[in-house]
Amino acid sequence: MTHALPPDLRRRRFLRNGAYGSSALLLPAWLGGCGNSGGGQPVAPVEPPVLPPVTPPPPKFAPRGTHLSWTADPLTTRTATWFTDGEDAPVSAIEFGPVSAGMSAADIASAPLPGRAEASTSATPGVASFTHKASAAGLDPNLPMRYRVGSAQAWSPVRVVRPTPAGEEFRFCHFGDHGIGPSSSTVLRAAAARQPDFLLIAGDLSYANGDQPLWDDYVNALEADYAASGILLTAPGNHEEEDNNGATYRNRFACKTSTLSPDGTFYSFDLGRCHFVISTGGCFATDGTLASEIAFLETDLAQAALRRAAGEIDFIIVSQHFTIWTDNEGRNPNNPTLVLLQENIFVRYGVDLLAVGHDHIYQRSQPMAFGQPNPLGYVQVTAGTGGKGFYVLLPQSAWSAFGLQDSHVFTEYSISRGAITAVSRSVDPATGATAVIDEFSIPRRSLGAANAAVQPVRSLARLGQSFDANYELLARRTRAANRMKLAACAQPSHV
């Protein structure tokens, strides 16, 4: 059984350097003549030229661009996303099983895989490919998972993924503004070398900007450098909006969904004693869900604050692409009204950490609220330094604790019962060597501070009092601001 591809989608570039390129079609010189011009004299034999080896095309329906995420319980599930090329698609699946004690490498690669889940399949936007998503469930949380994806026509190699820590302690890495290229791969490999329990990319992933085959390059690089054997979580950014308001992002990445966010553009989850919220920050303001997302932030964070005061969790972490405050030259808030509204929610419910990108600098704030240092506020970490060019860092404001420009940086967070301990490392784009450039910690809030963040949930009307609860107007202003940001990105000083 195969799935037909809509005829309006153009064929992707199957072989960039061409198994069937011009060199493979050249005729040897000794086949070029009829007879000879030597008056019947014998002609010395000519050795045929030595041609470079020809790379055979991949098997039809070969899986590629595989990456893993969580869309349900992080301890017992994994969701795989992958792609196949062509104008039809096979019935695809993930097959999986545990890596048991004593298994050899040969056993891991060849032993039967007892679990199987059929994939959902949809046409990949803009290229002659299909996107497949399938979830492995019922995993033993104490054992690594081995798995493969594909179909009866072609399977991926069997890969191994470490178990997610089931206790209170875990680690994750964060950066944003990734892109495609040597520096981008070097940063990703450096972060992967830290063996985090997951990697969080805070928006502006491929910078394809509507050139759909570049997304293929991006997911293939993710697979090669990290994401086929590690968990990747993402927040969308303004460059994802360029692909038909994020249609490509929604198709190519599997995120946790909900009634308010059926495509998973904003979501939340728990790991250990930490609650995470992933927001669009307004980058998809044209899809009509901005009011729903504001309501989600208000309700979700209010519930998290209540759970923290009750001792169920210790920390609340929010990630999105856009910064709230910045000392990056020329990078004013995405939309001041929306920024103020978000910050009001973050401060009210005691968000501990805000992990963002967007500005191609590294900057960490003190605990802050509304542009001023505040011990009950949040710490914002801007790491828009995942591989793209750099921006200009202005003299730092009173709320800033550390800033650095002209360096690729990622931040590693270690979560324990008492604190979030973080180390930010610069990455040499030529060698991949890393150096510690910043260290900080965020202690668990006192019981009094946790109780102070327990507040009643407000209605959308009350949240929107400053703009007459006109959320369509808020969305229009956000869309206009997003367009201005995209125009600024095209300027020479914003590479």
N, C-alpha and C positions, 0 to 999 in steps of 0.2 A: 504494500500500500504506500502511495506517495501523496504528497500535498502539492497542488499546482500553485505556481507563482503568478501573481497578477502580471499581465503582459506589459504594463507601463513601467515596471521596474527594470532599470538597465543592468546589463551584466557587469559584475565587478571584474577587477583585474586579477585573473586567476594566477598568472605567473608573471611576476614583475620583471624578472630577468630572463624569462622565456626559455622553457624547455624546447619550444618551437620557434626560437628567435632566428634571426637571419643567418647566424653562423651555422646552424644545423641544416640549412637548406642550400648552402653553397656547393656547387659541383666541383670536384677536383679538377685541376688544370689539365691533367692528362686525358680528360674526357671531352675537352673543348673542341678538337679539330677533326676534320674528315680528311684522311690521307696526311701528307706532309709536304713541305716546301723544299725538301732537300734533294730533288731530282732523283728520287728512288734510293738515296743513301739511307742507311739505317739510322735511326734516331735513338740516342741514349735513353734508357727508361728513366722516368721521372717518379720519384717517390711521392706518394700522396701526402698532403699536409697532415700534420698531427692536430686534430681538433680537440678543443677542450671537452672534458666529460660533460655529458648531458644529464641534467637532473630530471628524473622522470616526474611526471605530474603526480600529485597526491591521489590516492584512491578516491573514487567517487564517494561522496558523502562522508569524507574524512572529517571528524570533529576538529575544531580549532577554536582559539580564543576562549578556552575554558577558564572560568573563575567561580569561586565559591563565596557564598554569603550566608547569612541567617535570615530566614523569614518566619521562623517560629522559635521554639526553645533552643537557645544556644548550646545547651548541654547534650541534647539527644537528637538534633537534626542538623543537616547541612543542605543548602540549596545550590545546585550547580546550574550554570548558564553556559551554553556553548553554541557554536554556529556550524552550519554546513552550507556548501556552495552549490549552486545550480538552480534550475528552474522548477525543480520538484524536490521533495524532501522525504526521507525515510521515516518510518515509525521508530522513534528514538526513545532511549531510556537511560537511567543511571542504574548500575549494578554495584552493590556494595557489601561490605562485611567487615568484621573486626580484624585487627592484627593481634593474634593471640600470642601468648608467651611461647618462645621457642621457635617461632616461624622464621625460616630462612628467607633470604632475598628471593630465591626461586619459588618458595611457597607463596610469598606475598604476591608475586607476579602471576602465578599460574593456578593457585588453589581456587576452587569454585567460590563464587560470590553469592551468598545465599539471599541477599536482599535485592529487590528490583522495584523501581517505580517508573512508570511511563511518563514521558515528558509532554508538556504542552508545547505546541509548535505554532509559530506565527512568522509571517514574512518580515524580514529585516528591512527597515526603511531605506529606500534609495539604492539598494544593491541586489543582485541576483543571489540572495542568500536567505537562509531561514534561521530563526532564533529558537533555541530549545531550552526549556527550563524544567528541572525535576528535583524533587526533594527526597533525600534519604532520611528516614524517620526511624524511631525506635532504637537508636544507637546506644551502645554501652558507654556511659559517660567516662568510664575509667580506661578505655582502650582507644588507641588510634583507629581511624577508619581507613580502609583501603577501598578504592572505587575505580570504576571506569565509566565513560559515557560514550554513547554512539548508538549503533544499530547493527543488525545482522550483516549489513554491507561493509561497515568499518567501525572499529572501536579505537578509542584512545588508549595510550598506555595505562597500566594500573598505577595509580598514584596513592600516596599515603598522607593523611592529615592528622596532626596531633589532636588529642582530646582537649576540649575546653576545660579549664580549671573549674572544679565543682565547689571549691572553697571560697574564702573571702578575698584571696589575693589573685591578681591577674595583671597583665601588662598589655598596653596597646600603643601604637605609634600613630602620629597625626602629621599631615601636611596638606597643603592645597596647591592649586595651580600647577598641574603636573605636566601635561603636554607629551609630545613625542620627540625623541631625540636622545643623543648620548647622555646629556646631563640628566634627563628624566629617568632613563634606565639606571643610571648610577645611583641616584637618590633612592629609587625603589629597591635596588639590590642592597644598598646600605641599610635601609630600614628593615628589609627582610632578614638580613644577617643578624639582627637583634632577636630574631625568633619571637616576635610579639604574638599574643593570642589573637589579635586581629589588627588590621590596618584600617585607618579611617582617612579617606581623602575628602577634604572639605571643599569640593566644587571645582569647576573649570578643569575637567578631566582631560579630554583629548585635544581641545582647541580645533576640532574639525570645522566648526563654524559653517555647517551645512554641507561640507564635502564628505559625503557618506563613506567612500572607500577609506578615508583616513581613520574612521572609527575601526575598520578592520585592522589596520596597522596597530591601533592603540590596544585593542583587546588581545591581539596576538602577542604584543609586548608584555601585557599584564600576565598572560599565561606563562610566558618564558621566564619572567623575572621573579614571580611570586605567586600569583593568584590561583594557580591550579592546585597548590598544596598549602594555601593559607587563606584565612578568612578576610574578605575585602568588604568593607562597608563604605557607602558614599553618601554625600549630600550634593544636590545639584547646584550649579553656579550659573552666572549670567551667560557664559558661553554655551552651556547646555540649552539655554532658552533659544539660541539661534537656530536650532534644529526643530523648527515648527513647534515652538513653545515646549520643547523637551520631549517630543514624540520619540526621538531616537534614544534618549536617556531612559525613558520608561520601558522601551523595548529591550534594550541591551543589558539592563541591570535589574536584578531581582531584589526587591526590598520588601520589608514587612508591610502588609496592607491592612486597611481597616475600613469601616463604613464611611468615615470622613475622608479617607485617603485611599480610594480603591486601587490607585496605581502605585502606592507606596512612595509618593514624593516627600511626605513627612510621616514620621513614625517614632515610636519609642520602644524600649525594651529594657529588661533588667539583666545584669550580669553581676554575680557575687552580691555585694551589698551596695551596688551602685545603680542608679537609674539614668539612662541615656535618652535624650530627645534629639532627633534629627529634624531640622527645619529647612524649608526652602529659602527663608529670609526674604520672600517676596520675588524671587527670580522668575517664578512662573505665574506672574500676576494676571496673565491673560486667560487662564483656564477657569476662572470663576470660583476658585476655591480659597481665595485669600481670607474671606470672613470665616470660613470653616476652619482654616488653619489657626487663626487667632483664637477661636473658641477652643480648639484642641490644645493650644499652648496654655491657655488659662486653666482649663479643666485638668489636663494631665499634670501640670506642674503643681497645682493646688493639691491634688491627690498625693503626689510624690512628697511634698512638704509635710503632709499629714502622716504619711508612712515613716518619714525620717524622725519626726517627733515621737512616734510610737516605738522607735527602735528597730524597725524592719529594715531600713537602709541607712547608709551613712552619708552618701554623696549624691548630688544631682549635677549632671554634665549635659550641656547643650552644645550641639555643633551645627553650624550653617556656613554658607560661603561668605556672606557679607560681614564686615566688621561693624561693631557698634561705634567705637571710637578709634581714631587713627591719627598718627602723625606722618602719614604718607602724603607727600606733596600732591596737591590737586585732587585728592580722593575724598571728597565730601561724602556725607552719608548718602546711601542709596536713595532714601526718601526720608527726610527728617521726621515727618509725622509717624511713619511706620517704625522707624528706629526708636523713637521715644516710646511708642506703644509697646514694642517688644521689650525694651529695657525696663519699663514699668512692671511688666509681668515677671521678668527675670529677677529683679530686685525684690519684689513683693514676696515671692516664694523661695527666696534664698538659693538661687542657682550658685553653685560653687565654682564651676569652670565653664568658660565659653571658648570653644576651639574653632577657629575660623581661618579663612584664607583671604582671597581677593587682592589684597595689597601685597606686591611682590617684595616684601621686607619681612624680617623677623622682629616682632615686638611683643613684649609681655607687660601687662599692666600689674600694678598693685591691686589688692582687693579694692574695688571701686564701685561707684554708683553715680550716675548722672554727671560724669566728667570730673568727679572729685574722689580722692582716696577715701575709702570707707571700709572699716574692718568687717562690716556685715555684707559687703558687696561681693561681686564675682571677680574672678581673675580671667581676663581675656588673653588668649595666646593667638597671635596672628602669625601663621607660618605659610604665607603664600609663596613659598620658596621651593616648590617641589620639582623644578626643572626649567621653568621659563626664565626670561630676562628679568632684570632687577629694576626697581623703582627708587625714588629718592626719599630718604628719611629726613624729615625736618628736625630742628631742635625739639627735644622731647618734652611733653606736657607734664604737669605735676602728677598725673595719675600713672605715668609710665615708670616701670621699674627697670627695663632693659630694652635696648633696640640695636639692631644690626642691619646694614644693607650690604648688597653685593656678595651675598653668600647663600648657597643652597643649604637649607636647614630642615631637619625634621625633629619632632619632639617625642620622646618616649615617656609614658606615664606608668608608674607602678602604683597600683591600688592596694591598700591594706586597710585594716580596720580603723587605724588611727589617722591616716593621712594619704593624700595623693602626693607622691614624690615624683618629680619630673626632671629629666635631663634633656637638654636640647643640644643637638650635634650638627656642626657644619660638615659638609661633604665636599671633598675635592673632586671636581667633575672629571679631572684627568685620571686620577688614580683610584678614586673611591675611598680613600682614607678619610676617617672621621676625626673630629676634635670636639671636645665639650666646650660649648660657648656660654651656656647658661644652666643653672640648677636652681630649683625652687621647690617648695612644698606648700600644700594647702591642708591645714589641719581640719580634722572633723569639728563641726560646730559644737559649741557647748549646748547643753540641754535648753538653757534659756534662749539662746539664739535660734535653735531649732523650733522651739515653741513660738517664738515671735514671728516666724515665717508661716505659721498656720493661719490662714486667712480664708474667709468665705469666697466662693467662686462668684465672679461678677458676670452679668449678662453682657452680650455684645453691645446693647444700647448704652450701658454704663461705660464700658470700655471705650466706646466711640464718642463720648461726650464732646471731646475737643474738636471733632470734625462732623458733628451732628449725626453720628452713626451712619454716615454716608459711605459705606464700604466700597461701593462702585467708584465713587470719587477717589477714595484712597487707592484703589487698584489702578485707576487711570493715571494718577500722579506717580505711582510706582512704576508703571510701564514707561512713562515719559522719562523718569530718572534712569531706568535701566537702559533706555536707548542712548541717553547721554553717556552712561558709563561705557557702553560698547564703542561709542565714537571716541571716547578718551583712550580706550585700549588701542585704537588704531594709530594714535599719535606716536612719533618717534621716541618720545620719552617714556612711553608705556609699551615696552616690547612684549 
